[in-house]
Amino acid sequence: MGCVPQFTRLERTKLLVFVVGFVFIIVIIVLESSSGLPYKSVLLSSLSVSSGEDDDPSNAVVIPSVSDFEGSDKRGEGFEQESEFEVKGRSRYTNRSDGSEFREDVADYESSSEEFMVEEDDTMLLSPSVELSSNVSDKVKFGEGGELYLSEKDKKLDDEDRTRGSSIVSPPLALPPFVVVSNNLTLHRKSDANGANKDVSIDAELTSDGKHATETLSKNRVVMLNNNSKASQDHVTSMRRMKKFISLSQMRNSLLASRASSSLLRSIPPSVRDQELLYAKSQVENAPIVKRIRELDASLFQNVSMFMRSYELMERILKVYVYREGRKPIFHQPSLKGIYASEGWFMKLMEANKQFVVKDPRKAHLFYLPFSSKVLRYTLDRNDLSNFLGSYAKMIATKHPFWNRTGGADHFLVACHDWAPQLTIHHMGTCVRALCNANAAKDFKIGKDVSLPVTYVRVMEDPLKGVGGKAPSRRPILAFFAGNMHGYLRSRLLQYWENKDPAMKIFGPLSSDNSGSMSYTQYMKNSKYCICARGYEVHTPRVVEAIFYECVPVIISDNYVPPFLEVLNWEAFSVFVEEKDVPNLKSILTSIPEKKYRRLQQRVKKVQQHFLWHSKPVKYDIFHMTLHSIWYNRMFQI
């Protein structure tokens, strides 16, 4: 028999403490690493909330059922009902209603090959969300043509929110895309003595293994800058002035780097549809040089041959599935007038399109999430916006298998509200996001996201009304700007140039009742250069307005990613001025030779076709260019 080592009581205690500590560290490491996985598939057979005696029903937030997101048709015509789908290794086998078998490669996000099934009923839902107000009509009203009307109170609140420089900071929901929970899930919101909402906790029973789990949404906060203090205003201004400047050339380098890194990081074999996109990508990369071009001006493009080949393949190959889930007015009801009209016009034209849209999602290369960020802003409370979108995304991922095939990378959204980047970054950050607020220094991802042009549509029935401008020789004004004092830059612009030089027509808001003076439109049509100065955010409708009226746009908005940067050569038809150079604005413009100005102006007229909405889309218009950028970025991200 061998010798058994003898330990004193103290030594045994030390050894026990060491073992317990080591196990604790291992558990923490495992938990931390697993929590970082963005798309862990979990099937919860049931999820119920424990209700304590002290819970106040008045503070409960009701979680909507799937029906709150559904339209009249759950699956869409032409899509055969799936009774069951499995994930085994790399393939999904689907039993059709006719008994035949359909096979399609899917991305396997599971470490095992266990079978799972999601039944299509109202228990399929989500994670913490919010209840859509039943009295939406009090907040949002639409005209017969689809225009959205806001009460004066809502307009005032929106202006106050912008003035404060508020930003939405909402954490990603902890539950993964594959979630099946009870239809009557309720969040109990605890309040402090002052009535302020604190952390929202969910005590959930996982009946699959008999254990309890608690999820705490500890970061459901809205961070707002206090505009009541002049010191805070000065601090914000100074911080913005000191921010890092990203030039157009740097943006293009980031674009190329994004494409290179996506190829290197590819770890999941592509699906059948992605293989078709990879074929198109190879065709674009090896596009033959086009020598004769009738419809386009080659100088407007980074590489006109690649663009033409890509556009041709998009028209021939691309198929889009539009999710039918979601109730009006947030979903499927485009707003076609005003400063956020781009998202509404795209939604209207996309849902009515027959060339690209398919009824069978298995044929689709891209999946469209048709919601309006503008209507969402005026329908729900600010604290609920991000969670509502998170619940919608999780419902889509639960009800359909396509999100989890790529982790949402082949899905896209089109949103024009200022808050859209922050509202969508957590729950839809893997999607291709077409955003008006395209700030390269913030939540906009160059190479994946798309810069959506900001178009101020004044007449819904005729979006082209008033298009065009005067010839260069009939434009006596050197530069023009007029607008509200939104943000820090415009007040600085007026400080240096308002009433300082007769050639520089720089104003605050123009009064509509000033007799004898020119209107906003007339000023644009009579000016050589139109100043496109940022407001609270980097984007402004003045860029497209300038092109609309054939005035050379002068973009003063650091880190703004201009629309269609993937293909357009913006220096060919516009001027970029750094914010710090506002005092030198006139000398910068007068240093441009007359010959170069005329060349810029002629190119503005030629690029105009890419920034126009039509009641029925035409080739190379803003609808097709937006869709092309989405297709292009997705193609180069595979």
C-alpha positions in Angstrom: 0.0 0.0 0.0 1.3 3.5 -0.8 1.6 6.3 1.6 -1.4 8.6 1.8 -0.3 12.1 2.5 -1.6 13.6 5.7 -2.9 17.2 5.7 -3.4 19.3 8.7 -6.8 21.1 9.2 -5.3 24.4 8.0 -3.8 22.8 4.9 -7.1 21.1 4.1 -8.9 24.4 4.5 -6.5 26.2 2.2 -6.8 23.5 -0.4 -10.6 23.7 -0.3 -10.5 27.4 -0.7 -8.2 27.1 -3.7 -10.4 24.6 -5.4 -13.5 26.6 -4.9 -11.8 29.7 -6.1 -10.5 28.0 -9.2 -13.9 26.6 -10.1 -15.5 30.0 -9.5 -13.0 31.7 -11.9 -13.7 29.0 -14.6 -17.4 29.5 -14.3 -17.1 33.3 -14.6 -14.9 32.9 -17.7 -17.4 30.5 -19.3 -20.3 32.8 -18.6 -18.5 35.9 -19.9 -17.4 34.2 -23.1 -20.9 32.7 -23.8 -22.6 36.0 -23.1 -20.6 37.6 -25.8 -21.9 35.3 -28.6 -24.3 37.5 -30.6 -26.7 34.8 -31.9 -26.9 31.9 -29.5 -30.0 29.7 -30.4 -32.0 28.8 -27.4 -35.4 27.1 -27.3 -37.5 28.0 -24.2 -40.4 25.6 -24.0 -42.2 28.0 -21.7 -41.3 31.2 -19.8 -43.3 32.6 -17.0 -42.8 35.6 -14.7 -42.9 35.1 -11.0 -45.2 37.7 -9.5 -44.5 38.7 -5.9 -47.1 40.1 -3.6 -45.6 43.5 -3.6 -45.8 43.9 -7.4 -47.8 46.8 -8.5 -50.0 45.9 -11.6 -50.1 49.5 -12.6 -46.3 49.5 -13.2 -46.5 46.4 -15.5 -45.5 46.6 -19.1 -47.4 44.1 -21.2 -45.5 42.1 -23.8 -47.4 42.0 -27.1 -48.1 38.7 -28.8 -46.9 37.9 -32.3 -50.2 39.0 -33.6 -49.3 42.6 -32.7 -46.7 42.4 -35.4 -48.6 40.3 -38.0 -50.4 41.6 -41.0 -53.4 40.0 -42.6 -51.2 37.3 -44.3 -48.7 35.6 -42.1 -46.6 33.8 -44.7 -47.4 35.5 -48.0 -48.9 34.0 -51.1 -46.8 31.4 -52.8 -44.9 30.4 -49.7 -45.6 26.8 -48.8 -46.3 26.2 -45.1 -43.5 24.5 -43.3 -44.6 22.0 -40.7 -41.2 21.5 -39.3 -37.6 22.5 -39.9 -34.4 21.0 -38.6 -30.9 22.1 -38.4 -28.4 19.2 -38.8 -24.9 20.1 -39.6 -25.1 22.3 -42.7 -28.5 21.5 -44.1 -32.1 22.1 -43.4 -34.8 19.6 -44.6 -38.3 21.0 -44.9 -41.4 18.9 -45.3 -43.7 20.5 -47.7 -47.5 20.2 -47.5 -47.4 17.9 -50.6 -45.0 15.5 -48.9 -42.0 16.4 -51.0 -38.7 17.4 -49.5 -36.9 20.7 -49.9 -33.2 21.1 -49.0 -31.3 24.3 -48.6 -27.9 25.0 -47.1 -28.2 27.1 -44.0 -25.6 28.6 -41.6 -25.3 26.4 -38.5 -25.1 28.5 -35.4 -25.6 25.5 -33.1 -22.7 23.6 -31.7 -24.8 20.4 -31.8 -27.1 18.8 -34.4 -30.1 18.6 -32.1 -33.4 19.0 -33.7 -35.7 21.8 -32.9 -39.1 22.9 -33.9 -41.0 26.2 -33.8 -44.7 25.9 -34.0 -46.6 28.8 -35.6 -48.9 30.0 -32.9 -49.3 33.0 -30.7 -47.0 31.7 -28.0 -44.0 32.4 -30.3 -42.6 35.7 -29.1 -39.9 37.4 -28.0 -38.2 39.1 -25.2 -38.9 42.2 -23.2 -40.9 44.6 -25.3 -43.6 47.2 -25.1 -47.3 47.4 -25.8 -48.2 49.4 -28.9 -50.5 52.2 -27.8 -54.1 51.5 -28.7 -54.7 55.2 -29.0 -52.2 55.8 -31.8 -54.6 58.1 -33.6 -54.1 60.7 -30.8 -50.4 60.9 -31.7 -50.2 60.0 -35.4 -52.5 61.0 -38.2 -52.2 60.4 -41.9 -53.7 62.2 -44.8 -55.4 60.5 -47.7 -52.1 60.5 -49.7 -50.1 59.0 -46.9 -48.6 62.2 -45.4 -48.1 62.2 -41.7 -49.5 65.0 -39.5 -48.1 65.8 -36.1 -49.7 67.8 -33.4 -48.1 71.1 -32.4 -47.2 69.4 -29.1 -45.3 66.6 -30.8 -43.5 69.0 -33.1 -42.4 71.1 -30.1 -41.3 68.0 -28.2 -39.3 66.8 -31.2 -37.5 70.2 -31.4 -36.8 70.1 -27.7 -35.3 66.6 -28.0 -33.1 67.8 -30.8 -32.1 70.9 -28.9 -31.0 68.9 -26.0 -28.8 66.8 -28.2 -30.4 63.7 -26.7 -29.2 60.3 -27.7 -30.8 57.0 -27.2 -28.7 54.4 -25.4 -30.5 51.1 -25.2 -28.7 47.8 -24.4 -29.2 44.7 -26.5 -31.7 42.3 -25.2 -30.1 39.3 -23.6 -32.4 36.7 -25.1 -31.1 35.3 -28.4 -33.0 35.2 -31.7 -34.5 31.7 -31.2 -37.0 32.3 -28.4 -40.4 30.9 -27.6 -42.1 32.4 -24.7 -45.5 32.7 -23.2 -48.0 35.0 -24.6 -48.8 36.7 -21.3 -45.3 37.6 -20.3 -45.3 40.8 -18.2 -42.5 43.0 -17.0 -42.9 44.6 -13.6 -41.3 48.0 -13.6 -40.1 49.1 -10.2 -40.2 52.7 -9.3 -38.4 54.7 -6.7 -40.0 57.2 -4.3 -40.0 59.9 -6.9 -41.8 57.7 -9.4 -38.7 57.4 -11.7 -38.3 54.1 -13.5 -35.5 51.9 -12.3 -34.1 48.7 -13.7 -36.6 46.3 -15.3 -36.2 42.7 -14.1 -37.6 39.5 -15.5 -37.7 36.5 -13.2 -38.2 33.6 -15.6 -38.7 29.9 -15.0 -36.9 27.7 -17.5 -39.1 24.6 -17.4 -36.8 22.7 -19.8 -34.2 22.1 -17.0 -36.1 23.2 -13.9 -33.8 26.1 -13.1 -34.5 29.7 -12.6 -32.9 32.6 -14.5 -33.1 36.3 -13.9 -32.5 38.8 -16.7 -31.9 42.4 -15.7 -32.1 45.1 -18.2 -29.9 47.4 -16.2 -29.0 49.8 -19.0 -32.5 50.9 -20.2 -31.5 54.5 -20.0 -32.0 57.6 -22.1 -28.9 59.7 -21.8 -29.7 63.4 -22.4 -27.5 66.5 -22.3 -28.9 69.1 -20.0 -29.4 72.1 -22.3 -30.4 74.4 -19.4 -26.8 74.9 -18.5 -24.7 77.2 -20.7 -21.6 75.4 -19.5 -23.0 72.1 -20.8 -23.7 73.8 -24.2 -20.2 75.2 -24.4 -18.8 71.8 -23.4 -20.8 70.0 -26.2 -19.7 72.6 -28.7 -16.1 72.3 -27.8 -16.2 68.5 -27.8 -17.8 68.5 -31.3 -15.2 70.9 -32.6 -12.4 68.7 -31.3 -13.8 65.5 -32.7 -11.7 63.6 -35.2 -12.1 64.5 -38.8 -12.6 61.7 -41.3 -11.9 62.7 -44.9 -13.6 61.3 -48.0 -10.3 59.5 -49.0 -10.2 57.9 -45.5 -13.8 56.8 -45.9 -12.9 55.1 -49.2 -10.0 53.4 -47.5 -12.3 52.2 -44.8 -14.6 50.9 -47.5 -11.8 48.9 -49.1 -10.6 47.6 -45.7 -14.1 46.5 -44.9 -14.3 44.4 -48.0 -10.9 42.8 -47.4 -11.7 42.0 -43.8 -15.1 40.5 -44.6 -13.4 38.0 -47.0 -10.8 37.1 -44.4 -13.3 36.6 -41.6 -15.7 34.4 -43.6 -16.1 31.2 -41.5 -19.6 30.0 -42.5 -20.0 28.3 -45.9 -22.3 30.5 -48.1 -25.9 29.5 -48.7 -27.3 28.9 -52.2 -28.4 32.5 -52.5 -25.1 33.8 -51.2 -23.3 31.7 -53.7 -25.2 33.5 -56.4 -24.1 36.8 -54.9 -20.5 35.6 -54.8 -20.8 34.8 -58.5 -22.1 38.4 -59.1 -19.3 39.8 -57.0 -16.6 38.0 -59.1 -18.3 39.4 -62.2 -18.2 42.9 -60.9 -14.6 42.7 -59.8 -13.6 41.5 -63.3 -15.9 43.8 -65.2 -14.7 44.6 -68.7 -13.9 48.2 -69.4 -16.8 50.0 -70.9 -15.6 52.4 -73.7 -18.9 53.9 -74.9 -21.4 55.1 -72.4 -24.6 56.8 -73.4 -26.7 57.0 -70.2 -24.0 57.9 -67.7 -21.1 60.3 -67.2 -18.0 58.2 -66.3 -16.5 61.1 -64.4 -19.3 60.8 -61.8 -18.3 57.4 -60.7 -15.4 55.7 -58.9 -15.4 53.0 -61.6 -18.2 53.3 -64.1 -17.5 49.9 -65.6 -17.9 48.1 -62.2 -21.0 50.1 -61.5 -22.7 49.3 -64.8 -21.9 45.6 -64.5 -23.1 45.5 -60.9 -26.3 47.3 -61.8 -26.9 45.0 -64.7 -26.5 41.9 -62.5 -28.7 43.5 -59.8 -31.5 43.8 -62.3 -31.0 40.3 -63.5 -30.4 38.4 -60.3 -31.5 40.2 -57.1 -34.6 39.0 -55.3 -36.0 40.6 -52.2 -38.5 39.3 -49.7 -40.6 41.8 -47.8 -41.8 40.6 -44.4 -45.5 41.0 -44.0 -45.6 41.0 -40.3 -46.3 44.3 -38.5 -49.3 46.5 -38.1 -49.9 50.0 -39.4 -49.0 52.8 -38.9 -45.4 51.7 -37.9 -45.2 49.0 -40.5 -46.4 49.1 -44.1 -47.7 52.7 -44.1 -45.2 55.0 -45.7 -45.1 58.7 -45.0 -44.4 60.4 -48.3 -43.9 64.0 -47.4 -41.5 66.1 -45.4 -37.9 65.8 -44.3 -38.0 62.0 -43.7 -39.8 61.2 -46.9 -36.9 59.0 -48.2 -37.8 56.0 -46.0 -41.5 56.3 -47.0 -40.9 56.5 -50.7 -38.6 53.5 -50.6 -41.1 51.5 -48.6 -43.9 52.4 -51.0 -42.0 51.6 -54.1 -40.3 48.4 -52.7 -43.6 46.9 -51.5 -45.2 47.6 -54.9 -42.3 46.3 -56.9 -42.7 43.2 -59.0 -39.3 43.0 -60.6 -37.3 42.4 -57.4 -39.9 41.3 -54.8 -40.6 37.6 -54.4 -43.4 35.9 -52.4 -41.3 32.9 -51.6 -38.6 33.9 -49.1 -36.5 30.9 -50.1 -35.7 32.6 -53.4 -34.6 35.9 -51.8 -31.1 37.2 -51.5 -32.2 40.1 -49.2 -34.9 40.5 -46.7 -36.6 43.9 -46.1 -37.8 45.0 -42.6 -40.6 47.5 -43.6 -41.0 49.9 -40.7 -41.0 53.7 -40.5 -38.6 55.2 -38.0 -40.4 58.5 -38.3 -43.8 57.0 -37.3 -42.2 54.9 -34.7 -40.7 58.1 -33.1 -44.2 59.6 -32.8 -46.1 56.5 -31.8 -44.1 55.1 -28.8 -42.5 56.6 -25.8 -38.8 57.3 -26.2 -37.7 54.6 -23.7 -39.7 51.9 -25.5 -38.4 52.5 -29.1 -35.4 50.3 -29.1 -37.0 47.5 -27.2 -40.0 47.5 -29.6 -37.6 47.0 -32.6 -35.7 44.3 -30.6 -39.0 42.4 -30.1 -39.8 42.7 -33.7 -36.4 41.4 -34.8 -36.7 38.4 -32.4 -40.2 37.6 -33.6 -38.9 37.6 -37.2 -36.0 35.4 -36.1 -38.3 33.0 -34.3 -41.1 32.8 -36.9 -38.8 32.5 -39.9 -35.5 30.6 -40.3 -33.8 33.1 -42.5 -32.4 35.6 -40.0 -30.4 32.9 -38.2 -29.0 31.7 -41.5 -26.7 34.7 -41.6 -27.3 36.3 -38.2 -29.3 39.0 -39.9 -26.6 40.0 -42.4 -28.8 39.5 -45.4 -31.6 41.6 -43.9 -31.9 45.4 -44.5 -33.8 48.4 -43.2 -34.3 51.9 -44.5 -34.6 54.6 -41.8 -34.3 58.3 -42.0 -35.0 59.6 -38.5 -32.1 61.2 -36.6 -32.3 58.5 -33.9 -32.4 55.5 -36.3 -28.7 54.6 -36.0 -28.9 54.3 -32.2 -32.3 52.7 -32.2 -31.2 49.9 -34.6 -27.5 49.3 -33.6 -28.2 46.8 -30.9 -30.9 44.6 -32.3 -30.4 45.1 -36.0 -26.7 46.0 -36.1 -25.8 43.1 -38.2 -28.3 44.1 -40.9 -27.5 46.4 -43.9 -28.9 49.7 -42.6 -29.8 52.4 -45.1 -29.6 55.5 -42.9 -30.0 59.3 -43.5 -27.9 60.0 -40.4 -24.7 58.6 -41.8 -21.9 59.6 -39.4 -18.6 57.8 -40.0 -17.5 58.7 -36.4 -20.5 57.1 -34.7 -22.7 54.1 -35.3 -22.5 54.1 -39.1 -20.5 51.1 -40.4 -18.8 52.0 -43.7 -18.9 49.1 -46.1 -22.0 47.5 -44.5 -24.4 50.4 -43.9 -25.7 52.6 -46.7 -26.0 56.4 -46.7 -29.6 57.2 -47.6 -30.2 60.6 -49.3 -32.3 63.0 -47.3 -35.0 64.2 -49.7 -37.5 66.8 -48.7 -40.6 66.0 -50.8 -43.0 68.9 -50.8 -45.6 67.6 -53.3 -46.4 63.9 -52.9 -48.4 63.7 -56.1 -45.6 65.2 -58.1 -42.2 64.7 -56.4 -40.5 66.2 -59.5 -42.3 69.5 -59.3 -40.0 72.5 -59.7 -36.9 70.4 -60.6 -34.1 72.3 -62.4 -32.5 75.6 -62.2 -30.9 78.5 -64.1 -27.8 78.4 -66.3 -24.5 79.3 -64.7 -24.4 82.7 -66.3 -27.7 83.6 -64.7 -26.7 82.8 -61.2 -25.5 86.1 -59.6 -25.3 84.9 -56.0 -22.0 83.3 -55.0 -23.3 81.3 -52.0 -26.7 80.8 -50.3 -27.8 79.3 -47.0 -31.0 79.7 -45.0 -32.3 77.6 -42.1 -33.0 77.3 -38.4 -30.2 77.4 -35.9 -30.1 73.7 -35.3 -26.8 72.5 -33.8 -23.5 74.4 -33.2 -22.3 74.9 -36.8 -25.0 77.1 -38.3 -24.8 79.8 -35.6 -21.1 79.9 -36.4 -21.8 80.2 -40.1 -24.1 83.2 -39.4 -21.6 84.7 -37.0 -19.0 85.0 -39.8 -21.2 85.6 -42.9 -24.7 86.9 -42.1 -24.9 90.5 -43.6 -21.1 90.5 -44.0 -20.8 90.3 -47.8 -23.3 91.0 -50.6 -22.1 87.9 -52.5 -22.8 85.6 -49.5 -26.5 85.3 -48.9 -26.4 83.6 -45.5 -29.5 83.8 -43.4 -31.4 82.3 -40.5 -34.9 81.0 -41.2 -36.5 82.8 -44.1 -39.9 84.5 -43.4 -42.6 83.5 -45.8 -44.4 86.8 -45.6 -41.4 89.0 -46.7 -42.7 90.8 -49.8 -40.2 91.6 -52.4 -37.6 89.1 -51.3 -36.8 85.8 -53.0 -38.1 82.5 -51.8 -35.9 79.7 -50.6 -36.3 77.9 -54.0 -35.5 81.1 -55.9 -32.4 81.7 -53.9 -31.2 78.1 -54.8 -31.9 78.6 -58.4 -30.0 81.9 -58.5 -26.9 80.8 -56.6 -23.7 79.2 -57.8 -23.0 77.3 -54.6 -25.6 76.1 -52.1 -24.3 75.7 -48.5 -25.2 72.4 -47.0 -24.4 72.9 -43.3 -25.2 70.2 -40.8 -27.8 70.7 -38.1 -28.1 68.7 -35.0 -26.8 65.7 -36.9 -24.5 65.3 -39.9 -27.2 64.9 -42.6 -29.3 67.6 -44.2 -31.8 67.7 -47.1 -29.9 70.6 -48.6 -27.5 68.3 -50.4 -30.3 66.8 -52.5 -32.1 70.1 -52.7 -29.0 71.7 -54.2 -28.8 68.9 -56.8 -32.5 69.2 -57.4 -32.1 72.9 -58.3 -28.8 72.4 -60.1 -26.8 74.3 -57.6 -23.3 73.0 -56.7 -23.6 71.6 -53.1 -21.0 72.8 -50.6 -21.1 70.2 -47.8 -20.0 71.5 -44.4 -20.5 68.5 -42.2 -17.5 66.7 -40.8 -17.7 62.9 -41.0 -20.8 62.8 -43.1 -20.8 59.8 -45.4 -22.4 61.1 -48.7 -25.0 58.9 -50.4 -23.9 56.2 -52.7 -20.2 56.6 -51.7 -19.7 53.0 -52.9 -19.9 54.1 -56.5 -20.1 57.9 -56.9 -17.2 60.3 -57.1 -18.5 63.2 -55.0 -15.6 65.5 -55.7 -16.6 65.6 -59.4 -19.8 67.5 -58.7 -19.6 69.0 -55.1 -17.3 70.9 -52.7 -16.4 69.7 -49.2 -15.4 72.2 -46.6 -14.2 71.3 -43.1 -16.2 72.8 -40.3 -13.1 74.6 -39.0 -12.8 76.4 -42.3 -16.1 78.3 -42.1 -14.2 81.7 -41.6 -12.5 81.1 -44.9 -15.6 80.0 -46.8 -15.7 82.8 -49.4 -12.0 82.6 -50.2 -12.3 78.8 -50.7 -15.2 79.3 -53.2 -13.7 82.3 -55.0 -10.5 80.3 -55.5 -12.3 77.8 -57.7 -11.8 78.9 -61.3 -14.9 79.7 -63.4 -14.1 76.9 -65.8 -14.0 74.4 -62.9 -17.3 75.7 -61.5 -19.1 75.3 -64.8 -17.8 71.8 -65.0 -19.0 71.1 -61.5 -22.4 72.5 -62.3 -22.8 70.5 -65.5 -22.0 67.4 -63.6 -24.6 68.3 -61.0 -27.2 68.3 -63.8 -26.0 64.9 -64.9 -25.9 63.3 -61.4 -29.4 64.7 -60.7 -31.1 61.6 -62.2 -29.7 59.5 -59.3 -31.4 61.7 -56.7 -35.0 61.9 -58.0 -38.1 60.0 -56.8 -40.6 58.9 -59.4 -44.1 57.7 -58.8 -43.0 54.7 -60.9 -39.3 53.9 -60.6 -37.1 54.5 -63.6 -33.6 53.2 -64.3 -30.8 54.8 -62.2 -33.2 56.8 -60.1 -32.9 57.2 -56.3 -34.9 54.1 -55.6 -32.7 51.9 -57.8 -29.5 53.6 -56.5 -30.5 53.0 -52.9 -31.3 49.4 -53.6 -28.1 49.0 -55.6 -26.0 50.3 -52.7 -27.7 47.7 -50.4 -27.1 45.0 -52.9 -23.5 46.2 -53.5 -22.6 46.3 -49.8 -24.2 42.9 -49.1 -22.4 41.4 -52.1 -19.0 42.6 -50.9 -19.6 41.6 -47.2 -19.9 37.9 -48.0 
